[in-house]
Amino acid sequence: MTQDTAKLDTVMQAASVIPVLVVEDPAKAVPMARALVRGGLPAIEITLRTPGALEAIRAVANEVEGAIVGAGTVLDAAQYEAAVAAGSRFIVSPGATDRLLSAAAGHDVPLLPGASTASEVMRLLEAGYTRLKLFPAEAVGGIALLKSLGAPLPAARFCPTGGITLQSAPDYLALANVACVGGSWIAGAKAIAEEDWDGIESRARQAAGLG
């Protein structure tokens, strides 16, 4: 089974930025997600980096109209299964292993796998994956790397994530092989903890206007 590009394009084209979120308190996931959706960012990645992440995904999936919630930092088949069961509509990983690709082949919920080198991109293209996450974007060369990959590997389209800011996002989005970017600046841990929903909505609206 190859990657379901149509489903991933729905996610990647929903807005120019996918917020990448670390949610400590699941009770705050719904108002956070509603603020993001109001601001124009419906695709939301909640990373599996906290004990309450799956509960947060389940709450957003069940209660937030207009949200397209996915799970990030998915590393193995067990996490894939759990994220799908919680209501994730897309799965994001920082990299790609044979076992993770095998897990993805058994699901209708699509995987956006990570890559950071030409060899990794080539391997994923061979496996039928054309929608990829470049991670960690800034650390591995960012815009310069994406420009270098574009000519020899034109089939690959990326969501670069890692170190991207409001200021640098437009330069990424201007590249032909970039569909969207992932960003944590819109709803950081402090903003979520302080329940700064107005601030999150405002930053979401600003990010949504970048495309």
C-alpha positions as CSV (number, residue, x, y, z in Angstrom):
1,M,0.0,0.0,0.0
2,T,1.4,3.3,-1.0
3,Q,0.9,6.7,0.7
4,D,-2.6,8.2,0.4
5,T,-1.6,11.5,-1.0
6,A,-5.1,12.7,-1.4
7,K,-5.8,12.5,2.3
8,L,-2.4,14.1,3.1
9,D,-3.0,16.9,0.6
10,T,-6.2,17.7,2.5
11,V,-4.1,18.1,5.6
12,M,-1.2,19.9,4.0
13,Q,-3.3,22.3,1.9
14,A,-5.7,23.1,4.7
15,A,-3.5,26.1,5.7
16,S,0.1,27.2,5.2
17,V,1.1,26.2,8.8
18,I,0.4,23.1,10.8
19,P,0.7,23.9,14.5
20,V,2.9,21.3,16.3
21,L,1.7,21.1,19.9
22,V,2.9,19.6,23.2
23,V,-0.2,19.4,25.4
24,E,0.5,18.6,29.0
25,D,-3.1,19.0,30.2
26,P,-5.7,17.3,28.1
27,A,-8.4,19.5,29.5
28,K,-6.9,22.4,27.7
29,A,-6.8,20.7,24.3
30,V,-10.4,21.6,23.2
31,P,-10.2,25.4,23.9
32,M,-6.7,25.4,22.3
33,A,-7.9,23.6,19.2
34,R,-11.0,25.9,18.9
35,A,-8.7,28.9,19.0
36,L,-6.6,27.5,16.2
37,V,-9.5,26.6,14.0
38,R,-11.0,30.1,14.6
39,G,-7.7,31.6,13.5
40,G,-7.7,29.6,10.3
41,L,-5.5,26.6,11.1
42,P,-7.7,23.5,11.0
43,A,-4.9,20.9,10.7
44,I,-3.4,20.3,14.2
45,E,-0.5,18.0,15.2
46,I,-0.5,16.9,18.8
47,T,2.8,15.2,19.6
48,L,2.9,12.0,21.6
49,R,5.4,13.5,24.0
50,T,3.2,13.7,27.1
51,P,1.2,11.2,29.0
52,G,-2.1,13.0,28.1
53,A,-1.5,13.3,24.4
54,L,-3.8,10.6,23.3
55,E,-6.6,11.9,25.6
56,A,-6.0,15.3,24.1
57,I,-6.3,14.0,20.5
58,R,-9.5,12.1,21.4
59,A,-11.1,15.2,22.9
60,V,-10.2,17.4,19.9
61,A,-11.4,14.7,17.5
62,N,-14.8,14.4,19.3
63,E,-15.5,18.0,20.3
64,V,-13.8,20.5,17.9
65,E,-15.8,21.1,14.7
66,G,-13.6,21.8,11.7
67,A,-10.4,20.4,13.3
68,I,-8.3,17.9,11.4
69,V,-6.3,16.4,14.3
70,G,-3.2,14.3,13.9
71,A,-0.6,12.6,16.0
72,G,3.1,13.6,15.9
73,T,6.2,11.9,17.2
74,V,4.8,8.5,16.3
75,L,7.7,6.1,16.5
76,D,6.3,2.5,16.3
77,A,3.3,0.4,15.4
78,A,1.8,0.4,18.9
79,Q,1.8,4.3,19.0
80,Y,0.3,4.2,15.4
81,E,-2.5,2.0,16.6
82,A,-3.2,4.0,19.7
83,A,-3.2,7.3,17.8
84,V,-5.6,6.0,15.2
85,A,-7.9,4.6,17.9
86,A,-7.9,8.1,19.6
87,G,-9.2,9.7,16.4
88,S,-6.1,10.9,14.6
89,R,-6.7,11.6,10.9
90,F,-3.0,11.7,10.0
91,I,0.2,10.4,11.6
92,V,3.5,12.2,11.6
93,S,6.9,10.7,12.4
94,P,10.3,12.4,12.8
95,G,11.8,9.6,10.6
96,A,10.9,6.3,8.9
97,T,11.7,2.7,9.8
98,D,10.6,-0.5,8.0
99,R,8.3,-1.4,11.0
100,L,6.7,2.0,10.9
101,L,6.1,1.8,7.2
102,S,4.6,-1.7,7.7
103,A,2.3,-0.3,10.3
104,A,1.2,2.5,8.0
105,A,0.4,-0.1,5.3
106,G,-2.3,-1.6,7.5
107,H,-4.2,1.7,8.0
108,D,-6.4,4.1,6.1
109,V,-5.0,6.9,8.3
110,P,-2.0,8.2,6.3
111,L,1.6,8.6,7.4
112,L,3.7,11.7,6.9
113,P,7.2,10.3,7.5
114,G,10.3,12.3,8.2
115,A,13.5,12.5,6.2
116,S,16.6,14.7,6.4
117,T,18.9,13.4,3.6
118,A,18.7,12.7,-0.1
119,S,19.1,9.0,0.5
120,E,16.2,9.0,3.0
121,V,14.0,10.9,0.5
122,M,14.9,8.4,-2.3
123,R,14.1,5.4,-0.1
124,L,10.7,6.9,0.8
125,L,10.0,7.7,-2.9
126,E,10.8,4.1,-3.8
127,A,8.3,3.0,-1.1
128,G,5.6,5.1,-2.6
129,Y,5.8,8.1,-0.3
130,T,5.9,11.5,-2.0
131,R,4.6,13.7,0.9
132,L,7.3,14.0,3.5
133,K,8.3,15.9,6.6
134,L,11.7,17.5,6.5
135,F,13.0,17.2,10.1
136,P,14.7,18.8,11.9
137,A,14.5,21.4,9.2
138,E,16.7,24.3,10.4
139,A,19.3,21.9,11.9
140,V,19.8,19.9,8.6
141,G,20.0,22.8,6.2
142,G,16.5,24.2,5.9
143,I,15.9,26.3,2.8
144,A,19.2,25.5,1.2
145,L,18.7,21.8,1.5
146,L,15.2,22.0,0.1
147,K,16.4,24.0,-2.9
148,S,19.1,21.4,-3.4
149,L,16.7,18.5,-3.3
150,G,14.1,20.1,-5.6
151,A,15.8,19.5,-8.9
152,P,17.0,15.9,-8.5
153,L,13.9,14.7,-6.5
154,P,11.0,16.8,-7.9
155,A,8.3,14.2,-6.9
156,A,8.9,14.9,-3.2
157,R,6.8,17.6,-1.5
158,F,7.6,18.6,2.1
159,C,6.3,19.9,5.3
160,P,9.5,21.2,6.9
161,T,9.4,21.3,10.7
162,G,11.9,22.2,13.4
163,G,13.1,25.6,14.2
164,I,10.8,27.5,11.8
165,T,9.5,30.8,12.9
166,L,6.9,33.4,11.8
167,Q,9.8,35.3,10.2
168,S,11.3,32.3,8.3
169,A,8.1,30.6,7.3
170,P,7.4,32.7,4.2
171,D,10.8,31.9,2.7
172,Y,10.1,28.2,3.1
173,L,6.6,28.5,1.7
174,A,8.0,30.2,-1.4
175,L,9.7,27.0,-2.4
176,A,8.1,24.9,-5.1
177,N,8.6,21.7,-3.2
178,V,7.1,23.0,0.1
179,A,3.4,22.4,0.7
180,C,3.2,23.8,4.2
181,V,5.4,24.2,7.3
182,G,5.1,22.9,10.8
183,G,5.5,25.4,13.6
184,S,5.4,25.5,17.4
185,W,5.4,29.2,17.9
186,I,1.7,29.6,17.5
187,A,0.7,27.7,20.6
188,G,3.7,27.1,22.8
189,A,3.6,25.3,26.1
190,K,3.5,28.6,28.1
191,A,0.6,29.9,26.0
192,I,-1.4,26.7,26.5
193,A,-0.6,26.5,30.2
194,E,-1.7,30.2,30.7
195,E,-4.9,29.5,28.6
196,D,-4.0,32.4,26.2
197,W,-6.6,31.4,23.7
198,D,-6.9,35.0,22.3
199,G,-3.2,35.1,21.7
200,I,-3.2,31.6,20.1
201,E,-6.1,32.7,17.8
202,S,-4.3,35.9,16.9
203,R,-1.0,34.0,16.0
204,A,-3.0,31.4,14.1
205,R,-4.7,34.1,12.0
206,Q,-1.3,35.7,11.3
207,A,0.1,32.3,10.3
208,A,-2.9,31.4,8.1
209,G,-2.3,34.6,6.2
210,L,1.2,33.6,5.2
211,G,0.1,31.3,2.3
